[in-house]
Amino acid sequence: MELFWNIEDSTTVNEEQRELLLDRLGSRLVAGAITVTSSEQRSQRRNRETAVEKLAQLIREGLATAGPQRRPTKPTRGSKRRHRAAKKQRSDVKAQRRRPSAE
């Protein structure tokens, strides 16, 4: 079962949504239409229902807006202190491997 939906000629979406869908689903477009195929079921009716669900999911994903941007955080004072202490300990271990100075 193949299902075609022409985004450019559709009256169910407004111009802003149309541009968003064309931009996000551009790689799936064939001659300005989205093609969804379903042949998982034995019955044509169930394949049609599956194809409609797949198309609806594609449209939902295409129209979904991103959530709020993540605010980058700084390391806490304690984590900086632990990091410096670990570096110092590692430095001391490596210093112990060196040949003693002639002092």
N, C-alpha and C positions, 0 to 999 in steps of 0.2 A: 504494500500500500504506500503510495507516494502522496504527500500533501504539499501543495504549493501555496505560499502566501506572499503576494506582491506588496511590499512595504510602501513603495512610492505611490501606488494607486489606492491604498487603503484609506478609508474614512474613519476607521476606529481609533486612530492615533492622531494627535495634533502635530503641528509642524516641528515643535521642539523635540517631542518624543521620536518623530520620524528621523530627524537628524541624528539623534542619539543612537537609535537602532542601526541606522545605516553606517555610522561610525564604528560601533562596537561589533556588529555582526557582518561587517563588510567581507570578511574572508569566507563566509558561508553563503553569500549571495551569488545567484546564477541568474543573469539578466534581470537584476533588480528584485528577484524573488528568493525567499528562503524555501529550500526544499528539505522536507523531513520524510524519511523512509522508515517503515516499520514492517517487519515480516517475522516477528517473533512468535506470533500466535497462529493457530491454524485457521481461525475464522477471520473473514474480511472485516466484519463489524468490530471485533476486538482489536485488530490491527489498526483500524481507523481511529478507535478510541485512544490507543497507545500513541499514534502519530499526533493526534490533537494534544495529548498531554505533553509530549516532547516539545511541540511547538509552543505551547503555553509556558513551559519551563524556560525555553530559549528567550522568549519575550520578557519574562520576569527577570531573568538574569541580565538581559540587555538594558532594561529600564532601571535596574537596581542602582541606588546611589551609594556612594562610599560613605562609611561612617566617619566620625570626627578624626582628624589627623592626630597621630600620636605625638605628645609633647616629649622631646628628648629630656632625659633626666641626667643629673650629674651624679658621680659616685659620692657616697656619703663620706663624712670625715673618718669614720671608723674603718670603712673599706679601704680608704687611701692609706691609713695608718697600717693596716694589716698587710697591704700590698708592699709598702716600703719596708716593713719588718721582714717579710718573706724575701725581698730582694737583698736586704742586708745579710740575712742568714745564708742565702745562696752565695753571696760574695765572700763571706767568711769561710765557707766550706771550700770554695775554690782557692782562696788565699792560703789555706792550710796545705794544699797540695803542692804549692811552690817550694822551691829550695829556700832554706832559711838564709837571711841576709848575713853578710860577713861582719856585722857590728859587734 
